Amino acid sequence: MITPVKIRANQLTIVAATVSACILLFTFFKIAPHSPSAASSISTQIPLFTAPPVRNGLKVAYASFLSTRVTNESEYDPYFTASRVLAYQLLHHPVTKTRDNIPLLILVPPHVSEHKRKILASEGAQIVPVDLLLPDTPWLSPATDRYDDQFTKLRLFGLEQYDRILYVDNDMLLTRCLDPIFDEPAVMEVQTTGADPASIESDEAPLPSTYLFTGVSDTGGGDHPFPPVEGDDINGGFFLLRPDRALLAYYKSVLNIPNRFPSVFMEQSMLTYAHRRDGNMPWRAFEMGKWNTNWPNEKDVEGGTATLHDKFWDSLNKDWIDRKPVEMWWRMQGQMEGFWQGKRE
Ligand SMILES: *[C@@H]1O[C@H](CO)[C@@H](O)[C@H](O)[C@H]1NC(C)=O
């Protein structure tokens, strides 16, 4: 059902997005005639852009992932807009931006248009072209088509030029600066892999001898208390990793074994399996409600959670999601558009 409110909001957004995209394109070609690497040169070779800042002796970065399948450039593309809002919050917003010049990498698979890459790059993100990551033989059955490309975000584990990366889904609202997350003990201290033979599967690649994976659990719904109660399942939208090609090789070996993990929730189910709590590489959780909450509500906002994870723009969520974070997200999007209009006109 399309409500009148939805039509109005979408039309406004389409007009705003089209106008700003035209302005941006014009500005880009006017001031930046060089063209970044062409789509045809996309490979698994990852460029290192600028030397990443060193914090506590570690090279650190933020990262996100855009895999939109909207190819008509004049069509409203909420995930592209969400990536722009995220980049604005991490790099430019006076309250939430990085104080330490920590870069934002955005992974993009080959089907994301050059036009969208250029806009994100012109707004400060570092575009990292990557190939899709899929099992050698198809066996996955994701809950929705939207999850098809989600394993691709694991390519972050191959970026060994960084010591720590905070991965953040693009449907995220920030309430404060995230830089201090890199000072958390659960981010600095590397874990030693266990050796319980009962947890070693002979058809999987060997585990690395050390690892680091710190995340948040799924809160299970919008009516959770504050702080939310920690569960055993990893939420794939917010996690801190130490890039390690041996760990990526392990994940790929798991991905290539049909039904080794339930595939409905794709990469987050695989991560929950690989880092199961009774296995040899158990995951660690951030303190609940401190850095991130999924299914957020007003109590999370009042409790000071740094990032709130949801598709705030989606009117299908309107009957259950708390209005407060929704209204905050729309204000953040408007602030982002106003910021770039001021810079570019
Ligand atoms: C692209 O989207 C616009 C806006 O929705 C629409 O008017 C146009 O017909 C579409 N073009 C194509 C080729 O589908």
The ligand as an SDF file (V2000), in Angstrom:
LIG
                    3D

 14 14  0  0  0  0  0  0  0  0999 V2000
   14.6820    6.1920  -15.0310 C   0  0  0  0  0  0  0  0  0  0  0  0
   13.9410    6.6810  -13.9390 O   0  0  0  0  0  0  0  0  0  0  0  0
   13.1800    7.8390  -14.1920 C   0  0  0  0  0  0  0  0  0  0  0  0
   12.6160    8.3300  -12.8570 C   0  0  0  0  0  0  0  0  0  0  0  0
   11.9470    7.3040  -12.1970 O   0  0  0  0  0  0  0  0  0  0  0  0
   12.1220    7.5180  -15.2290 C   0  0  0  0  0  0  0  0  0  0  0  0
   11.3840    8.6790  -15.5350 O   0  0  0  0  0  0  0  0  0  0  0  0
   12.8100    7.0000  -16.4980 C   0  0  0  0  0  0  0  0  0  0  0  0
   11.8440    6.5870  -17.4470 O   0  0  0  0  0  0  0  0  0  0  0  0
   13.7190    5.8220  -16.1720 C   0  0  0  0  0  0  0  0  0  0  0  0
   14.5050    5.4610  -17.3480 N   0  0  0  0  0  0  0  0  0  0  0  0
   14.5860    4.2070  -17.7740 C   0  0  0  0  0  0  0  0  0  0  0  0
   15.4460    4.0070  -18.9890 C   0  0  0  0  0  0  0  0  0  0  0  0
   14.0050    3.2780  -17.2500 O   0  0  0  0  0  0  0  0  0  0  0  0
  1  2  1  0
  1 10  1  0
  2  3  1  0
  3  4  1  0
  3  6  1  0
  4  5  1  0
  6  7  1  0
  6  8  1  0
  8  9  1  0
  8 10  1  0
 10 11  1  0
 11 12  1  0
 12 13  1  0
 12 14  2  0
M  END
$$$$
